[in-house]
Amino acid sequence: MANVVIIGGGAAGCFCAAILSELHPGWPVSVLEAGPRLMAKLSVTGGGRCNLTNSFAALCPDSPADLKRVSVKTLEQVYPRGAALMKRALSSFSQWDCCKWFEDHGVELVVQDDRCVFPRSQDAMQIVRTLERQMRLGGVRIRCRHKVSSIGADLLIMPGELKPDAVVLTTGGGTAGILRDTGIELVPPVPSLFTFKVGDDGLRSLMGTVVEDAALSIAGTRFHSSGTLLLTDWGVSGPATLRLSSYAARYLAENQYKATLLINWLNCSEGEVSAWLEVMSGGARLIANCHHPLLSDRLWRHLLGRAGIRNDCRWSELGSKGRSRLISVLTADSYPLTGRAAFKEEFVTCGGVALSEVDPSSMQSRKVPGLYFAGEVLDIDAVTGGFNLQAAWSTAWVAAHAIAQSLS
């Protein structure tokens, strides 16, 4: 009878325990959690509603159920780090497999217009309770407030000197230091989902303004994103910002979160903006009273000021130089980034166990037999939208099945 210890009581750890308890109800499976309760971060994810996964339809609109058709390069749009491993993991346990598992365990789900999957109850605690119930039914032993300091190359767990048949490490990216005695390569963790602090009082004065489709980029790099942009009292937030923070996570950390943010307010080319201005030009109307339909009146007046255009200027007075300045501001408005801000309670890191150290078919360590990994402890992270949780489910499922096959 195999003895399995899972270190980390988050989404990946608890799901791995639940799957193992289904595969082998008689096996002694233990979950060791350093904190006072299980799945603390899962209970607040998605604003407390739990964005369980994503339909992935944006990546494969012709056949959203078949991720085999999606290339690794395409998958990098949502998994900036770990796309190759995730492609393989998703082929074993896809987003629809995830939905079926939770539905089979009594959770009704709904796919929103933005392709995010939530429990119909809109309550993250339903997911927590479902996993807790399954572990309880399967006889999984839970030990909270039990902090592991290290794992040896022989699977010896300290403190306590526990030596199980298999260990699954599912701690966060910042706690991979317990592997220091194994020789396993670790990628230094840095934040990968955060909002931007911007050093411009005029922009921050527009807090609460939403732009439905903007494009963001970091000057001098290839990092770019698009989507909804939210202006805040500290800078910028919203899906477009979070996506860019994920893509540029390591670059921004290396540069102490100092960079130049470029905003294309209309997510249009200079030619498209020029064509719109051509339609608007001429006549005695005030430019300030004729804002683009995708921009609010307050934001439009702010942008006119950035372009050096007076509020009493008329379209007939704009001129070629004023027109060029306005096109530049609308398509490549630049602001200094002065730092980062947290994304609510949802803290995600890039970094952790280097993927070269892991057998992707089993999530087992290449150096330490019997040691497996799942979830955020791996150097895998994703943009917001349910993709990080799907990584937790998929890697945990692969690890659980590999352990079941190896020790049976």
For each residue, the residues with C-beta under 8 A, 3 or more apart:
1: 26 27 28
2: 24 27 28 165 166 403 407 408
3: 27 28 164 165 166
4: 20 27 28 29 30 164 165 166 167 168 403 407
5: 29 30 32 157 162 164 166 167 168
6: 9 13 16 17 29 30 31 32 167 168 170
7: 13 32 148 151 157 167 168 169 170 171 178
8: 12 13 31 32 33 34 169 170 171 172 175 375 377
9: 6 13 14 31 32 33 35 37 38 39 142 144
10: 13 14 38 39 40 41 42 170 171 172 375 376 392
11: 14 15 39 41 42 131 375 389 392 393 396
12: 8 15 16 170 374 375 376 377 392 393 395 396
13: 6 7 8 9 10 16 17 31 33 168 170 374 375 396
14: 9 10 11 17 18 31 38 39 131 132 135
15: 11 12 18 19 131 392 393 396 397
16: 6 12 13 19 20 168 170 374 396 397 399 400
17: 6 13 14 20 21 29 31 135 138 140
18: 14 15 21 22 131 134 135 138 140
19: 15 16 22 23 396 397 400 401
20: 4 16 17 23 24 27 29 138 140 400 403 404
21: 17 18 24 25 27 29 134 135 137 138 139 140
22: 18 19 25 134 138
23: 19 20 400 401 404
24: 2 20 21 27 404 408
25: 21 22 138 139
26: 1 139
27: 1 2 3 4 20 21 24
28: 1 2 3 4 139 141
29: 4 5 6 17 20 21 138 139 140 141
30: 4 5 6 140 141 142 143 164
31: 6 8 9 13 14 17 38 135 140 141 142 143
32: 5 6 7 8 9 143 146 148 157
33: 8 9 13 37 38 142 143 144 145 146
34: 8 145 146 147 148 171 175
35: 9 40 144 145
36: 144 145
37: 9 33 40 144
38: 9 10 14 31 33 128 131 132 142 144
39: 9 10 11 14 42 43 128 131 132
40: 10 35 37 43 44
41: 10 11 44 45 345 346 347
42: 10 11 39 45 50 124 127 128 389
43: 39 40 48 124 125 128
44: 40 41 47 48 124 344 345 346
45: 41 42 48 50 51 124 345 346 389
46: 49 50 51 116 118 124 386
47: 44 344
48: 43 44 45 123 124
49: 46 118 119 122 123 124
50: 42 45 46 118 119 123 124 126 127 389
51: 45 46 54 116 117 118 384 385 386 389
52: 98 99 102 109 117 118 119 127 386 389
53: 95 98 99 117 386 387 389 390 393
54: 51 78 95 115 116 117 385 386 387 390
55: 64 95 111 115 116 117
56: 59 60 64 67 70 78 95 115
57: 60 61 64 115
58: 61 115
59: 56 67 70 74 75 77 78
60: 56 57 63 64 66 67 69 70
61: 57 58 64
62: 69
63: 60 66 69
64: 55 56 57 60 61
65: 94 96
66: 60 63 69
67: 56 59 60 70 75 87 90 91 94 95
68: 91
69: 60 62 63 66
70: 56 59 60 67 74 75 87
71: 74 75
72: 75 76 83 84 87
73: 76 83
74: 59 70 71 77
75: 59 67 70 71 72 78 79 83 86 87
76: 72 73 79 80 83
77: 59 74 383
78: 54 56 59 75 382 383 385 387
79: 75 76 82 83 86 380 381 382 387 391
80: 76 83 192 246 247 249 350 381 382 383
81: 350 379 380 381
82: 79 85 86 355 378 379 380 381 391
83: 72 73 75 76 79 80 86 87
84: 72 87 88 355 360
85: 82 88 89 355 358 360 378 380 395
86: 75 79 82 83 89 90 380 391 394
87: 67 70 72 75 83 84 90 91
88: 84 85 91 92 360 361
89: 85 86 92 93 360 391 394 395 397 398
90: 67 86 87 93 94 95 390 394
91: 67 68 87 88 94
92: 88 89 394 397 398 401
93: 89 90 97 98 393 394 397 398
94: 65 67 90 91 97 98 394
95: 53 54 55 56 67 90 98 99 117 390
96: 65 99 100
97: 93 94 100 101 397
98: 52 53 93 94 95 101 102 390 393 394
99: 52 53 95 96 102 103 109 117
100: 96 97 103 104
101: 97 98 104 105 393
102: 52 98 99 105 107 109 119 127 130
103: 99 100 106 107 108 109
104: 100 101
105: 101 102 130 133 134
106: 103 130
107: 102 103 119 121 126 127 130
108: 103 119 120 121
109: 52 99 102 103 117 118 119 120
110: 117 118 119 120
111: 55 115 116 117
112: 115 116 117 118
113:
114: 385
115: 54 55 56 57 58 111 112 385
116: 46 51 54 55 111 112 385 386
117: 51 52 53 54 55 95 99 109 110 111 112 386
118: 46 49 50 51 52 109 110 112 122
119: 49 50 52 102 107 108 109 110 122 123 124 126 127
120: 108 109 110
121: 107 108 126
122: 49 118 119
123: 48 49 50 119 126
124: 42 43 44 45 46 48 49 50 119 127 128
125: 43 128 129
126: 50 107 119 121 123 129 130
127: 42 50 52 102 107 119 124 130 131
128: 38 39 42 43 124 125 131 132
129: 125 126 132 133
130: 102 105 106 107 126 127 133 134
131: 11 14 15 18 38 39 127 128 134 135
132: 14 38 39 128 129 135 136
133: 105 129 130 136 137
134: 18 21 22 105 130 131 137 138
135: 14 17 18 21 31 131 132 138 140 142
136: 132 133 139 140
137: 21 133 134
138: 17 18 20 21 22 25 29 134 135
139: 21 25 26 28 29 136
140: 17 18 20 21 29 30 31 135 136
141: 28 29 30 31
142: 9 30 31 33 38 135
143: 30 31 32 33 146
144: 9 33 35 36 37 38
145: 33 34 35 36
146: 32 33 34 143
147: 34
148: 7 32 34 151 157 158 159 178
149: 158 159 178
150: 157 158 178 179 180 181
151: 7 148 155 156 157 158 167 169 178 179 181 182 368 371
152: 155 156 157 158 181 182
153: 181 182 183 367 368
154: 163
155: 151 152 163 164 165 166 167 368 370 371
156: 151 152 161 162 163
157: 5 7 32 148 150 151 152 160 161 162 163 164 167
158: 148 149 150 151 152 161
159: 148 149
160: 157
161: 156 157 158
162: 5 156 157
163: 154 155 156 157
164: 3 4 5 30 155 157 167
165: 2 3 4 155 370 407
166: 2 3 4 5 155 370 371 372 403 406 407
167: 4 5 6 7 151 155 157 164 370 371 372
168: 4 5 6 7 13 16 372 373 374 396 399 400 403
169: 7 8 151 176 178 179 353 371 372 373 374 377
170: 6 7 8 10 12 13 16 373 374 375 376 377 392 396
171: 7 8 10 34 175 176 178 376 377
172: 8 10 175 349 376 377
173: 176 189 349 350 351 352 376 377 379 381
174: 189 349
175: 8 34 171 172 178 377
176: 169 171 173 179 186 189 351 352 353 377
177: 180 186
178: 7 148 149 150 151 169 171 175
179: 150 151 169 176 182 184 186 353
180: 150 177
181: 150 151 152 153
182: 151 152 153 179 365 367 368 371
183: 153 367
184: 179 353 354 357 365 367 368
185: 353 354 356 357
186: 176 177 179 351 352 353 354
187: 350 351 352 353 354 379
188: 351
189: 173 174 176 349 350 351 352
190: 249 250 253 349 350 351
191: 194 245 249 253 340 342 347 348 349
192: 80 245 246 249 348 349 350 381
193: 242 245 246 343 346 347 348 381 383 384
194: 191 242 245 340 341 342 343
195: 232 234 235 236 237 241 242 245 340 341 342 343
196: 235 236 237 241 245 261 337 339 340 341
197: 234 235 257 337 338 339 340 341
198: 203 204 234 235 236 261 335 336 337 338
199: 335 336 337 338
200: 203 204 335 336
201: 204 205
202: 205 206 302 305 306
203: 198 200 206 231 235 236 302 335
204: 198 200 201 207 231 232 233 234 235
205: 201 202 302
206: 202 203 209 231 298 299 302
207: 204 231 232 233
208: 231 232
209: 206 230 231 296 298 299
210: 228 229 230 231 238
211: 214 228 229 231 265 294 295 299
212: 228 294
213: 226 227 228 266 267 294
214: 211 226 227 228 229 240 263 264 265 266 267
215: 224 225 226 240 263 264 267
216: 224 225 226 229 236 240 241 244 261 262 263 264
217: 221 223 224 225 244 261 262 264
218: 221 223 224 244 248 251 252 259 260 261 262
219: 259 260 261 262 334
220: 260
221: 217 218 248 251 259
222:
223: 217 218 244 247 248 251
224: 215 216 217 218 244 247
225: 215 216 217 240 241 243 244 247
226: 213 214 215 216 240 243 267
227: 213 214 238 239 240 243
228: 210 211 212 213 214 238 239 240
229: 210 211 214 216 236 237 238 240 241 263
230: 209 210 236 237 238 241
231: 203 204 206 207 208 209 210 211 235 236 237 299
232: 195 204 207 208 235 236 237
233: 204 207
234: 195 197 198 204 341
235: 195 196 197 198 203 204 231 232 337 338 341
236: 195 196 198 203 216 229 230 231 232 241 261 263
237: 195 196 229 230 231 232 241 242 341 343
238: 210 227 228 229 230 241 242
239: 227 228 242 243 384 385
240: 214 215 216 225 226 227 228 229 243 244
241: 195 196 216 225 229 230 236 237 238 244 245
242: 193 194 195 237 238 239 245 246 343 383 384
243: 225 226 227 239 240 246 247 383 384
244: 216 217 218 223 224 225 240 241 247 248
245: 191 192 193 194 195 196 241 242 248 249 252 340 343
246: 80 192 193 242 243 249 348 350 381 382 383 384
247: 80 223 224 225 243 244 383
248: 218 221 223 244 245 251 252 259
249: 80 190 191 192 245 246 252 253 350 381
250: 190 253 254 350
251: 218 221 223 248 254 255 259
252: 218 245 248 249 255 257 259 337 340
253: 190 191 249 250 256 257
254: 250 251
255: 251 252 258 259
256: 253
257: 197 252 253 337 338 339 340
258: 255 336 337 338 339
259: 218 219 221 248 251 252 255 336 337
260: 218 219 220 334 335 336 337
261: 196 198 216 217 218 219 236 334 335 336 337
262: 216 217 218 219 332 333 334
263: 214 215 216 229 236 332 333 334 335
264: 214 215 216 217 267 268 330 331 332 333
265: 211 214 294 295 299 303 329 330 331 333
266: 213 214 272 273 292 294 295 330 331
267: 213 214 215 226 264
268: 264 272 273 276 330 331
269: 272 273 331
270: 273 274 327 331
271: 274 275
272: 266 268 269 275 276
273: 266 268 269 270 276 277 327 330 331
274: 270 271 277 278 323 327
275: 271 272 278 279
276: 268 272 273 279 280 292
277: 273 274 280 281 323 326 327
278: 274 275 281
279: 275 276
280: 276 277 290 315
281: 277 278 315 316 318 323
282: 315 316
283: 314 315 316
284: 314 315 316
285: 289 290 314 315
286: 289 290 311 312 313 314 315
287: 290 304 309 313 314 315 318
288: 291 300 301 304 311 312 313
289: 285 286
290: 280 285 286 287 315
291: 288 295 296 297 299 300 301
292: 266 276 295 300 330
293:
294: 211 212 213 265 266
295: 211 265 266 291 292 299 300 303
296: 209 291 299 300
297: 291 300 301
298: 206 209 301 302
299: 206 209 211 231 265 291 295 296 302 303
300: 288 291 292 295 296 297 303 304
301: 288 291 297 298 304 305 311
302: 202 203 205 206 298 299 305 306
303: 265 295 299 300 306 307 326 329 330 333
304: 287 288 300 301 307 309 310 311 313 326
305: 202 301 302 308 309
306: 202 302 303 329 333
307: 303 304 322 325 326 328 329
308: 305 322 325
309: 287 304 305 313 318 322 325 326
310: 304 313
311: 286 288 301 304
312: 286 288
313: 286 287 288 304 309 310 317 318 322
314: 283 284 285 286 287 317 318
315: 280 281 282 283 284 285 286 287 290 318
316: 281 282 283 284
317: 313 314 322
318: 281 287 309 313 314 315 322 323 326
319: 322 323
320: 323 324
321: 324 325
322: 307 308 309 313 317 318 319 325 326
323: 274 277 281 318 319 320 326 327
324: 320 321 327 328
325: 307 308 309 321 322 328 329
326: 277 303 304 307 309 318 322 323 329 330
327: 270 273 274 277 323 324 330 331
328: 307 324 325 331 332 333
329: 265 303 306 307 325 326 332 333
330: 264 265 266 268 273 292 303 326 327 333
331: 264 265 266 268 269 270 273 327 328
332: 262 263 264 328 329
333: 262 263 264 265 303 306 328 329 330
334: 219 260 261 262 263
335: 198 199 200 203 260 261 263
336: 198 199 200 258 259 260 261
337: 196 197 198 199 235 252 257 258 259 260 261
338: 197 198 199 235 257 258
339: 196 197 257 258
340: 191 194 195 196 197 245 252 257
341: 194 195 196 197 234 235 237
342: 191 194 195 347
343: 193 194 195 237 242 245 346 347 348 384
344: 44 47
345: 41 44 45
346: 41 44 45 193 343 384
347: 41 191 193 342 343
348: 191 192 193 246 343 376 381 382 388
349: 172 173 174 189 190 191 192 352 376 381
350: 80 81 173 187 189 190 192 246 249 250 379 381
351: 173 176 186 187 188 189 190 379
352: 173 176 186 187 189 349 376 377 378 379 380
353: 169 176 179 184 185 186 187 357 358 373 377 378 379
354: 184 185 186 187 357 358 379
355: 82 84 85 358 360 378 379 380
356: 185 366
357: 184 185 353 354 365 366 367
358: 85 353 354 355 363 364 365 366 373 378
359: 362 363 364 365 366
360: 84 85 88 89 355 363
361: 88 398 402
362: 359 372 398 399 402 406
363: 358 359 360 372 373 374 378 395 398 399 402
364: 358 359 369 370 371 372 399 402
365: 182 184 357 358 359 368 369 371 372 373
366: 356 357 358 359
367: 153 182 183 184 357
368: 151 153 155 182 184 365 371
369: 364 365
370: 155 165 166 167 364
371: 151 155 166 167 169 182 364 365 368
372: 166 167 168 169 362 363 364 365 399 402 403
373: 168 169 170 353 358 363 365 377 378 395 399
374: 12 13 16 168 169 170 363 377 378 392 395 396 398 399
375: 8 10 11 12 13 170 378 391 392 395 396
376: 10 12 170 171 172 173 348 349 352 380 381 388 391 392
377: 8 12 169 170 171 172 173 175 176 352 353 373 374
378: 82 85 352 353 355 358 363 373 374 375 391 395
379: 81 82 173 187 350 351 352 353 354 355
380: 79 81 82 85 86 352 355 376 391 395
381: 79 80 81 82 173 192 193 246 249 348 349 350 376 388 391
382: 78 79 80 246 348 385 387 388 390 391
383: 77 78 80 193 242 243 246 247 387
384: 51 193 239 242 243 246 343 346 387 388
385: 51 54 78 114 115 116 239 382
386: 46 51 52 53 54 116 117 389 390
387: 53 54 78 79 382 383 384 390 391
388: 348 376 381 382 384 391 392
389: 11 42 45 50 51 52 53 386 392 393
390: 53 54 90 95 98 382 386 387 393 394
391: 79 82 86 89 375 376 378 380 381 382 387 388 394 395
392: 10 11 12 15 170 374 375 376 388 389 395 396
393: 11 12 15 53 93 98 101 389 390 396 397
394: 86 89 90 92 93 94 98 390 391 397 398
395: 12 85 89 363 373 374 375 378 380 391 392 398 399
396: 11 12 13 15 16 19 168 170 374 375 392 393 399 400
397: 15 16 19 89 92 93 97 393 394 400 401
398: 89 92 93 361 362 363 374 394 395 401 402
399: 16 168 362 363 364 372 373 374 395 396 402 403
400: 16 19 20 23 168 396 397 403 404
401: 19 23 92 397 398 404 405
402: 361 362 363 364 372 398 399 405 406
403: 2 4 20 166 168 372 399 400 406 407
404: 20 23 24 400 401 407 408
405: 401 402 408
406: 166 362 402 403
407: 2 4 165 166 403 404
408: 2 24 404 405
